[in-house]
Amino acid sequence: METIQIEGVSSTVRETKGELGNNTSLVITERVMTSGNQIAKSIFDIDLNGENSSVHVASRAIARDNSVQEFSSNVNGNNKCFGHVECDAIIMDKAKVTSTPKIVANDVDASLLHEAAIGKIAGEQLIKLMTLGLTEKEAEEQIISGFLK
């Protein structure tokens, strides 16, 4: 499943709920970019009920200007299962980003992992691209484009 929001929406809440049975898997890829005063909320609630069920949630986000983003995930491992949640965000200007990954193991054979990272574009990345002839703005756009792929 893929969800994409690249600006253009003033406020949105995306809720995804899933209950996985035996030998099932779910892959969710999210790409979000907000700017201006936009607000984007993503909520993922997944129950890994079946034996050998698995989920992989990957979110990549860019927040610019005064925009606000909230990412929340809740993965419950209720059987022999595997769950992986990763949320990476680039924050710019005066934007605000919140990432709340939650994993709960309710079975000794549940294997769950979460990762979250929020940060700005590294200056050395910009400098490297600028030495190749790009302006700072062009370098920034290249980094953002690559990050959202």
PyMOL commands that set and color helices and strands:
alter all, ss='L'
color gray80, all
select helices_A, chain A and resi 123-131+136-147
alter helices_A, ss='H'
color red, helices_A
select strands_A, chain A and resi 2-6+11-20+25-34+39-48+53-63+68-77+81-91+96-105+110-119
alter strands_A, ss='S'
color yellow, strands_A
deselect
rebuild
show_as cartoon
